[in-house]
Structures are given as C-alpha cells and as structure tokens.
Amino acid sequence: MITRLPRWIFWGGAVLAFSAGCVNTAALMGFTNLSVSHVTGNVSLFAAAIAYLDARSILYIGALLLSFLAGAILSGFVIGQTSLKLGRRYGSALYMEAALLLLSYWLYQQHDYLGQLAAAMACGLQNAMVATYSGAVIRTTHLTGLTSDMGAAIGNWLAGRRISKPTLGFQAIIWYCFCAGSAVGAFLYARVGYGALFLPITIVLSAAFVYNYVSDNLPEKRQPRKKRPSV
C-alpha cells in the first residue's frame, strides 16, 4: 500500500503512460490496425485466427504476442528486480525502448509489418520495467487491471472501509495520462502519420536522460573529497 509517493515515480509513471497511449493509438490507426501496448485483445484475435485457420494471421499475431513477451524478458534481464527503487538500471532500459520505437518508426515508413513487432517489444519492455511499489501493482501500457483495482478501491471506500488514497490517486493519474496520450497520438497521426511516434521517442529519451542524471547524483554515489595533506 502506497503511503507516500516519491516524485520520480509519480512523474515517471505519468509521462510513460502518456507515451504508451500515444504509441498504441498510432499503431491502431496505422495499416496494421492492431494494438501494441497490451495483449488481451490480440490473444482474442489470435484465437479467432486459429478458429478460422487463417495461417497468415496466426503467424503475425502470434509474433506480435511474442514480441511483447520478449520486451518484458529484456526488461527483467536488464533490471533484474520487480520493485521500483531509484538507482537501478531503468535508464538503460529506457534507452533501449527509445531505440525500439525509432526502429519501429523506420519500419512503419517502409510499410513493413515488423514495425508493429518492434513497437510491441518496446511496450512490453516498458510495462515490465514499471512493476510494483510498496505492494501496489503499477502498469503504464494498458488500463484493464488498473481500472479493476480502482473500481475495487472505490467500492471499498463507498462501503466505509479504509483504502490507500495515494494509490488510488496515482492510478487515476496513470489512467488519465494514458487517455491523454491516446488523444494526442490520434491528433498527430491524422496530421503526420507515423511521425507521431517522435513524440513518445522524445519523451522516453528525455526520461532516460533525467533518470540517469538524478541517479548518478544520489548522495550515496557522491565520492567524498580527499583532504589535502597538511604541510
């Protein structure tokens, strides 16, 4: 249960949710018409493809699901933990995500379906990277579980039970930021096409730079100055 939220987690979750919403909307509005930020709907499409024996869709949607999984595996390999803590290698993971999104943009411009796989891998990496804090599950690329948690918390509050208001507030911020990112992504895609991806690429790169700067300047990482020997 979150009792007090560090600013870096608050702002990080908010901007990454906004970025994910933008990426997913651009992917949905593009020529593939498939989401990249979550797997539930794509699993249903994968199952339908199996039912209709649509080999092409089975292979492509299956690859899309595996790409999201591969991104999550990469996140686990690089970071190695599930609990959020300043000082871990989130900066490296963010740079990898930005590189995947840039690759996705280039492939999309070539009308290559592999662009969708790169975007899905980027989302899988981000979603696994932002995992838990103080027992609260934090997800920034989809809203299903988060909305369920919010609903349960509101129900408990209406019943007069104690809830973690900071947790509920943070979940609401992620929800609205993802929605806002989706709206901005749709607006940009309608005008510049897949160029809309440059906004989330810029956001992720900026987040990586800021995180590394803050992490490198932690008090415990500062080396004490050596005293000059007295003459």
KAWOLIN-V357275 format. One line per field, one symbol per residue. phi: phi as a letter, one per 30 degrees, with the letter a starting at -180 (. if undefined). psi: psi as a letter, one per 30 degrees, with the letter a starting at -180 (. if undefined). burial: 1 if it has 24 or more other ideal C-beta (glycine too) atoms within 12 Angstrom, else 0. A space follows every 50 residues. Layout:
# KAWOLIN-V357275
phi->???
psi->???
burial->???
This chain:
# KAWOLIN-V357275
phi->.dcbcddddedddddddeddddddddddddddhbdbcacedddddddddd dchdeddedddddddddddddddddddddibccdadjdddeddddddddd ddddeddeddhcddeddddddddddddddccbbhicdbbccabddddddd dddddddddiddbdddddddddddedddddddddddddddcbiddedddd ddddddddddddddddcdedcdddddddddd
psi->kkekkkeeeeeeeeeeeeeeeeeeeeeefaffhklfflfeeeeeeeeeee eghjeeeeeeeeeeeeeeeeeeeeeeeeeglfkkkkflheeeeeeeeeee eeeeeeeefghkffeeeeeeeeeeeeefejdlkhfkkjkfflgeeeeeee eeeeeeefgglkljeeeeeeeeeeeeeeeeeeeeeeeeefegbfffffee eeeeeeeeeeeeeeefgkeffkkkkkkkkk.
burial->01001001110111111111111111111101011111101100110010 00000010011111101111110110011000010101111011111111 11111011000011111111111111111110100111111110010011 00100000000011001111111110111111011101100001011111 1011111100110010000000000000000
